[in-house]
Amino acid sequence: MRRKLLPLAIATVLACVAAATGLAAGSTQVEQFSFTKPSNVCGISGTTVGHGTSVFRDTGNGTYFMSGTFSGVFTADNGKSTTLTGAGPQKQTSPAVIDDQAGTVTITTTYGGLFEKFSITDGPTLSINAGSFTFVDVFEYTGDPNNPVGDFISETVSDLHGPHPDLQSGGCEVLVPYLQGP
């Protein structure tokens, strides 16, 4: 699940930073959001209702700093629900590295705080990923330096500090048994 959402989030952030009408260097944008949408979590159909706040700061050197909070409830078609909570900072540690010869773009992002916490809605915690870590994501290079991120190629996780039991798997190994169980 994480591998599917992260490239989209990174591409969106880069598009925001690179947009001609983008934020001035050093400016900060604060947004509150909420949504309800059909979802498929770990192969299970249902509906997600989510809300949160996002604070985005263009650092002016090709990187960004972002922080915020998120809470979402996924209700499976069978009526069981889980809550995903997250809060904390993330920052791109260097500008996107474009390798023309290899045809790739590499983005390094460091996360901290409560990356994700899966709970039974109004019940116990199923899994928690907290502390800091770094993702190094490699994408295909589009050939356009103003919009460089293409399809996702690979991801490496490093500098793990804190509990991260399902960081790379996305949590399906704890969510599926609960959502499909009696």
C-alpha positions in Angstrom: 0.0 0.0 0.0 2.8 2.4 1.0 4.7 1.7 -2.3 1.6 2.7 -4.3 0.9 5.9 -2.5 4.4 7.2 -1.9 5.4 7.8 -5.6 2.1 9.7 -6.1 2.8 11.8 -3.0 6.4 12.6 -4.1 5.3 13.4 -7.7 2.6 15.7 -6.4 5.0 17.5 -4.1 7.6 17.9 -6.9 4.9 19.2 -9.2 3.9 21.8 -6.6 7.5 22.9 -6.1 8.2 23.1 -9.8 4.9 24.7 -11.0 5.3 28.0 -12.7 2.7 29.5 -10.3 4.4 27.7 -7.4 5.2 29.1 -4.0 8.0 31.6 -3.6 11.1 30.3 -1.9 10.6 30.2 1.8 6.8 30.5 1.6 4.6 28.3 3.6 1.2 26.8 2.7 -1.2 25.4 5.2 -4.2 23.2 4.1 -6.9 21.4 5.9 -8.5 18.5 4.0 -11.2 15.9 4.3 -12.6 13.3 2.0 -14.8 10.2 1.7 -14.1 7.8 -1.1 -14.4 4.2 -2.2 -11.1 2.4 -1.3 -9.3 -0.9 -1.7 -7.0 -1.6 1.2 -4.8 -4.7 0.9 -7.2 -6.2 -1.6 -10.3 -5.5 0.6 -13.0 -3.2 -0.8 -14.6 -0.5 1.4 -14.8 3.2 2.0 -12.3 5.6 3.6 -13.2 8.8 5.4 -10.2 10.9 6.2 -9.2 14.3 7.4 -6.1 16.2 8.4 -3.8 19.3 8.1 -0.8 19.7 5.8 1.9 22.4 6.3 4.2 22.7 3.2 7.3 24.9 3.1 9.4 25.4 0.0 12.9 25.8 1.3 14.1 27.6 -1.8 16.9 25.2 -2.8 14.9 22.5 -4.6 13.8 20.8 -1.4 10.8 21.0 0.9 9.7 20.6 4.4 6.3 19.2 5.2 4.5 18.3 8.4 0.9 17.6 9.4 -1.6 15.3 10.8 -3.9 12.7 9.2 -6.6 10.4 10.5 -8.6 8.1 8.3 -11.1 5.3 9.0 -11.4 2.5 6.5 -14.6 0.5 6.7 -14.6 -2.7 4.8 -17.7 -3.9 2.9 -18.2 -6.5 5.7 -18.5 -3.6 8.3 -15.1 -4.0 10.1 -13.1 -0.8 10.3 -9.6 0.3 11.0 -8.1 3.7 11.8 -4.9 5.0 10.3 -3.3 7.9 12.1 -0.1 9.8 11.2 1.6 13.0 12.3 5.1 14.4 12.0 7.6 16.0 9.7 9.1 14.9 6.4 11.8 16.7 4.5 13.4 16.2 1.2 17.1 16.1 2.2 18.5 17.3 -1.2 17.2 18.4 -4.5 16.0 15.6 -6.9 19.1 14.1 -8.5 18.7 13.6 -12.3 21.0 11.1 -14.0 20.5 11.7 -17.7 22.7 8.7 -18.6 20.8 6.3 -16.4 17.5 7.9 -17.2 16.6 8.2 -13.5 15.6 10.6 -10.8 16.5 10.0 -7.2 14.7 11.6 -4.3 15.8 11.2 -0.7 13.3 12.0 2.0 13.6 11.7 5.8 10.5 11.1 8.0 10.0 11.5 11.7 7.3 11.3 14.3 4.3 9.0 14.0 4.6 7.7 10.4 1.6 5.4 10.7 -0.5 3.8 13.4 -3.1 1.2 12.5 -5.8 0.5 15.1 -9.1 -1.3 15.3 -11.5 1.6 15.2 -12.2 2.5 18.9 -10.0 -0.4 19.9 -6.4 -1.6 20.3 -3.4 -0.8 18.2 -2.6 -3.3 15.4 0.7 -1.8 14.3 2.8 1.4 14.9 5.7 2.9 12.9 7.3 5.8 14.8 10.6 7.4 15.0 12.8 8.4 12.0 13.9 6.8 8.8 14.9 7.7 5.3 13.5 6.6 1.9 15.6 6.8 -1.2 13.2 6.5 -4.2 14.3 6.1 -7.8 12.0 7.0 -10.6 12.3 7.0 -14.4 13.4 10.4 -15.7 10.7 12.0 -18.0 13.3 14.0 -19.9 11.7 17.2 -18.6 13.7 18.9 -15.8 10.7 20.9 -14.8 8.6 17.7 -14.3 11.3 15.0 -13.9 9.5 12.2 -12.0 8.2 9.3 -14.1 7.3 5.8 -13.2 8.5 4.3 -9.9 11.6 2.0 -10.1 12.8 1.2 -6.6 12.9 2.2 -3.0 15.5 1.8 -0.3 14.8 2.4 3.4 17.7 3.3 5.8 18.5 5.0 9.0 15.7 3.3 11.0 15.3 4.6 14.5 12.3 3.5 16.5 9.7 0.7 15.9 9.0 0.1 12.2 7.5 -3.4 12.1 5.7 -3.1 8.8 7.2 0.0 7.2 8.2 -1.7 3.9 5.2 -4.0 3.7 2.5 -1.3 4.2 0.8 -3.1 7.1 -1.3 -5.6 5.1 0.0 -8.5 7.2 -1.8 -7.0 10.3 -4.8 -5.5 8.6 -6.0 -8.4 6.5 -6.3 -10.9 9.3 -8.4 -8.4 11.3 -10.5 -7.2 8.4 -11.3 -10.7 7.1 -11.6 -12.4 10.5 -14.8 -13.3 12.3 
